[in-house]
Amino acid sequence: MHKRPILTLLTLGLLSWAGLAAAQTTPAQAPAPSAAQDRTDRQFNTSQPDFTVVDLPTTLRMPRHKSSFRVTHRFGRPLGSGNFSDLASDAFGLDNGAQIGIEYRFGVMRGLYAGVARTSDKTIEFFGQRNLLQQSKTTPVGLGVLVGVDGTDNFSDQFSPSLGATLSRELGGSGALYVEPMWVGNVNLFDSTIAAKDYAVVVGLGGRLRVRRTVYVVGEVIPRLAGYDAGVPLGTFGIEKRAGGHLFQLNFSNGLGTTTSQLARGGTGSQDWYFGFNISRKFF
């Protein structure tokens, strides 16, 4: 029995609740966003230059009615497969196909964005984030609530809902650290012998460190605390360069996943490392 209507309604309902909860407060309690607030949200944040670390979300606030676009690319050949001559002849994996993703995010209102992503294995994910706290002189951390659902075969089969939070600590303009607990459903698509473990509880750990004015190093690992635990926890590290509204990232990971359920399913093996890149563009 398909669960698409139920999961889609659940996702949309949670996003609507987040927006209505803010909209229904009185003007005295929560004034409408001013032009000054909009300008603040559009200012570049040196600690959080993008809406993701590699694949884990950050707490960067999306300005209302603005948007961003991202391309992910993971080449399909493990760098440790074969000898160096074979790897070089395949341009270090570039000749062996790739899993490609495209992603778009839109600021529905101040502190709330919604997005959609599609990967070349025909997985489509709908997701959203509501920012509850921003780090300031009186607030030591940033906090956002995450909700999403992805489906295979162009969102017609095998739906995986997710719910979680992202907690951030900016490092005075030099980067940021993240802790992201999440529950992800229906992650066991392959092994019927562990059907009881059809979910995963994960804690994403990520960080970004600014090493030059426009250059950062990034890393993240996603250990699983309960539920589905086949394979190995997904880990990624990389380096990125900012150029205006663009961010170009080269990364290395032990898996090909980029959507939430793919991240929860883990990597292919501790010895398998894949070359990839992300390109993102902010439209503000």
Wavefront OBJ file of the C-alpha trace (Angstrom):
o trace
v 0.000 0.000 0.000
v 1.439 3.352 -1.059
v 2.041 5.795 1.774
v 2.680 8.841 -0.403
v -0.508 10.798 0.443
v -0.054 10.285 4.181
v 3.637 11.189 4.227
v 3.218 14.168 1.921
v 0.337 15.510 4.013
v 2.372 14.979 7.188
v 5.299 16.964 5.781
v 3.140 19.778 4.462
v 1.165 19.851 7.699
v 4.288 20.271 9.818
v 5.580 23.055 7.595
v 2.199 24.783 7.646
v 2.030 24.486 11.428
v 5.448 26.133 11.752
v 4.356 29.017 9.549
v 0.926 29.473 11.109
v 2.331 29.394 14.629
v 4.425 32.446 13.803
v 1.746 34.183 11.761
v -0.986 33.881 14.416
v 0.915 35.807 17.109
v -0.212 39.354 17.673
v 1.678 42.250 16.046
v 2.800 43.398 19.505
v 4.403 40.002 20.121
v 5.935 39.387 16.697
v 6.070 42.338 14.343
v 6.223 41.699 10.617
v 9.738 41.446 9.257
v 11.109 44.908 8.585
v 13.366 46.021 5.772
v 16.218 46.125 8.307
v 15.606 42.483 9.271
v 15.560 41.474 5.622
v 18.878 43.251 5.060
v 20.338 41.449 8.077
v 19.314 38.045 6.697
v 20.897 38.883 3.332
v 24.262 39.795 4.876
v 27.048 37.290 4.267
v 27.850 35.084 7.268
v 31.558 34.182 7.289
v 30.943 31.358 9.787
v 28.103 29.813 7.789
v 28.569 30.600 4.091
v 26.075 27.979 2.862
v 22.926 26.071 3.805
v 24.804 22.756 4.044
v 28.178 21.601 5.338
v 28.534 18.848 2.736
v 25.116 17.210 2.975
v 24.072 18.049 6.538
v 22.039 21.280 6.840
v 23.339 24.334 8.670
v 21.348 26.935 10.608
v 22.001 29.703 8.082
v 18.765 31.697 7.786
v 17.224 31.933 4.322
v 15.925 35.470 3.606
v 12.199 35.520 2.946
v 11.218 35.165 -0.701
v 14.842 34.483 -1.688
v 16.275 31.186 -2.872
v 19.342 29.054 -3.474
v 20.320 26.263 -5.858
v 22.793 23.396 -5.422
v 24.288 20.636 -7.575
v 25.840 17.527 -5.985
v 28.051 15.084 -7.873
v 29.504 11.796 -6.579
v 31.658 9.786 -9.002
v 30.903 6.064 -8.931
v 34.355 4.463 -8.819
v 36.014 4.018 -5.407
v 39.456 5.613 -5.426
v 40.969 2.443 -3.945
v 39.647 0.165 -6.701
v 42.452 -1.248 -8.888
v 45.981 0.090 -9.095
v 47.103 3.672 -9.600
v 47.548 3.224 -13.350
v 43.946 1.984 -13.753
v 42.651 4.821 -11.626
v 44.624 7.407 -13.576
v 43.402 5.999 -16.902
v 39.839 6.552 -15.661
v 40.688 10.137 -14.681
v 40.432 9.171 -10.990
v 36.832 8.037 -11.321
v 35.515 10.710 -13.684
v 34.971 8.134 -16.483
v 32.845 5.751 -14.396
v 29.536 7.547 -14.089
v 28.202 9.433 -11.114
v 25.208 10.048 -8.896
v 24.106 13.613 -9.550
v 21.639 15.694 -7.568
v 19.966 19.068 -8.002
v 18.370 21.001 -5.151
v 16.351 24.192 -4.739
v 15.437 26.051 -1.519
v 12.997 28.953 -1.105
v 12.405 31.266 1.851
v 8.684 30.937 2.569
v 8.836 33.466 5.401
v 11.464 34.781 7.783
v 13.047 31.788 9.494
v 11.270 29.150 7.369
v 12.384 27.633 4.089
v 11.170 24.717 1.983
v 13.077 22.791 -0.653
v 13.103 19.947 -3.123
v 15.963 17.761 -4.353
v 16.251 15.048 -7.005
v 19.121 12.609 -7.550
v 19.940 10.707 -10.716
v 18.796 7.418 -9.140
v 15.280 8.962 -9.321
v 14.966 9.753 -5.613
v 13.026 12.951 -4.886
v 13.100 14.626 -1.470
v 10.857 17.387 -0.109
v 12.204 19.102 3.000
v 11.930 22.181 5.184
v 13.625 23.896 8.098
v 12.259 26.258 10.743
v 14.871 28.369 12.542
v 13.961 28.701 16.217
v 17.117 30.343 17.579
v 19.934 32.405 16.140
v 23.269 32.677 17.889
v 23.793 36.084 19.461
v 25.419 37.734 22.473
v 22.630 36.336 24.664
v 22.009 33.046 22.803
v 25.042 30.739 22.647
v 23.779 28.454 19.863
v 21.590 28.377 16.787
v 18.717 25.890 16.535
v 16.555 24.689 13.669
v 13.860 22.007 13.288
v 14.055 19.771 10.212
v 11.298 17.800 8.488
v 11.289 15.941 5.187
v 10.269 12.933 3.132
v 11.900 11.329 0.127
v 10.616 8.705 -2.295
v 12.247 6.459 -4.859
v 11.180 6.062 -8.515
v 10.337 9.768 -8.853
v 8.463 9.872 -5.546
v 6.171 6.963 -6.400
v 7.616 4.187 -4.200
v 9.494 3.564 -0.924
v 8.832 6.740 1.064
v 11.180 7.681 3.908
v 10.053 10.435 6.317
v 12.521 12.258 8.550
v 12.355 14.529 11.553
v 15.224 16.139 13.420
v 17.030 19.220 14.620
v 20.255 21.037 13.880
v 22.245 22.714 16.649
v 25.076 25.054 15.672
v 27.857 26.967 17.367
v 29.594 29.649 15.316
v 33.311 30.208 15.947
v 33.614 33.971 15.802
v 33.695 34.259 12.019
v 36.106 31.325 11.622
v 33.557 28.565 11.000
v 30.938 26.575 12.878
v 30.279 23.212 14.535
v 27.055 21.199 14.252
v 25.217 18.447 16.126
v 22.142 17.100 14.335
v 19.992 14.320 15.866
v 17.474 12.833 13.424
v 14.950 10.033 13.125
v 14.571 8.577 9.620
v 11.917 6.016 8.684
v 11.920 3.264 6.039
v 15.674 3.136 5.517
v 15.849 -0.653 5.113
v 15.100 -1.131 1.411
v 17.330 -4.139 0.739
v 17.485 -6.711 3.555
v 14.192 -8.324 4.577
v 15.917 -10.301 7.341
v 16.181 -7.158 9.488
v 12.746 -5.773 8.675
v 12.207 -4.868 12.333
v 14.977 -2.272 11.936
v 13.173 -0.228 9.322
v 14.237 3.090 10.823
v 17.439 4.788 11.933
v 18.284 7.208 14.713
v 21.381 9.150 13.693
v 23.410 12.057 15.018
v 25.137 14.081 12.343
v 28.379 15.738 13.455
v 29.801 18.399 11.173
v 32.143 21.318 11.035
v 33.459 24.059 8.776
v 36.738 25.910 9.396
v 37.800 29.053 7.551
v 41.483 28.759 6.610
v 41.744 31.721 4.209
v 39.501 34.685 3.484
v 37.390 32.713 0.964
v 38.587 29.130 1.613
v 37.143 26.589 4.075
v 37.773 22.979 5.022
v 34.699 20.911 5.879
v 33.916 17.536 7.390
v 30.991 15.501 8.643
v 30.223 12.026 9.953
v 26.814 10.497 10.597
v 26.922 7.697 13.203
v 23.763 5.646 13.771
v 22.639 5.142 17.348
v 19.651 2.825 16.860
v 17.753 0.912 14.208
v 19.166 0.104 10.788
v 22.949 -0.197 10.903
v 24.067 -2.089 7.769
v 27.230 -0.842 6.121
v 29.301 1.841 7.809
v 28.483 5.374 9.012
v 28.767 7.873 6.190
v 31.712 10.260 6.444
v 32.857 13.101 4.192
v 35.610 15.708 4.148
v 36.531 18.388 1.648
v 37.715 21.868 0.771
v 35.703 24.723 -0.697
v 36.161 28.138 -2.255
v 33.694 31.020 -2.162
v 33.356 33.320 -5.173
v 30.605 35.906 -4.710
v 27.300 34.079 -4.387
v 28.865 30.771 -5.509
v 30.493 28.107 -3.370
v 32.626 25.419 -5.051
v 33.404 22.338 -2.946
v 35.590 19.291 -3.678
v 34.871 16.381 -1.342
v 35.697 12.756 -0.593
v 33.144 10.397 0.986
v 32.704 6.705 1.729
v 29.291 6.636 0.050
v 27.219 8.204 -2.706
v 24.150 9.350 -0.755
v 22.987 12.958 -0.491
v 19.291 12.815 0.538
v 18.396 12.320 4.212
v 17.432 8.653 3.940
v 20.502 7.902 1.816
v 22.711 9.478 4.481
v 21.016 7.352 7.160
v 21.694 4.174 5.160
v 25.411 4.817 5.549
v 28.429 4.329 3.341
v 29.415 1.384 1.176
v 32.533 0.467 3.167
v 35.313 1.884 5.292
v 37.825 1.353 2.451
v 35.624 2.852 -0.281
v 36.228 6.546 -0.891
v 34.616 8.444 -3.731
v 35.589 11.748 -5.269
v 32.820 14.333 -5.678
v 31.886 17.980 -5.666
v 29.107 20.406 -4.742
v 28.315 23.729 -6.404
v 25.863 26.095 -4.739
v 24.490 29.496 -5.698
v 22.533 31.963 -3.576
v 20.047 34.261 -5.298
v 20.313 37.191 -2.883
l 1 2 3 4 5 6 7 8 9 10 11 12 13 14 15 16 17 18 19 20 21 22 23 24 25 26 27 28 29 30 31 32 33 34 35 36 37 38 39 40 41 42 43 44 45 46 47 48 49 50 51 52 53 54 55 56 57 58 59 60 61 62 63 64 65 66 67 68 69 70 71 72 73 74 75 76 77 78 79 80 81 82 83 84 85 86 87 88 89 90 91 92 93 94 95 96 97 98 99 100 101 102 103 104 105 106 107 108 109 110 111 112 113 114 115 116 117 118 119 120 121 122 123 124 125 126 127 128 129 130 131 132 133 134 135 136 137 138 139 140 141 142 143 144 145 146 147 148 149 150 151 152 153 154 155 156 157 158 159 160 161 162 163 164 165 166 167 168 169 170 171 172 173 174 175 176 177 178 179 180 181 182 183 184 185 186 187 188 189 190 191 192 193 194 195 196 197 198 199 200 201 202 203 204 205 206 207 208 209 210 211 212 213 214 215 216 217 218 219 220 221 222 223 224 225 226 227 228 229 230 231 232 233 234 235 236 237 238 239 240 241 242 243 244 245 246 247 248 249 250 251 252 253 254 255 256 257 258 259 260 261 262 263 264 265 266 267 268 269 270 271 272 273 274 275 276 277 278 279 280 281 282 283 284
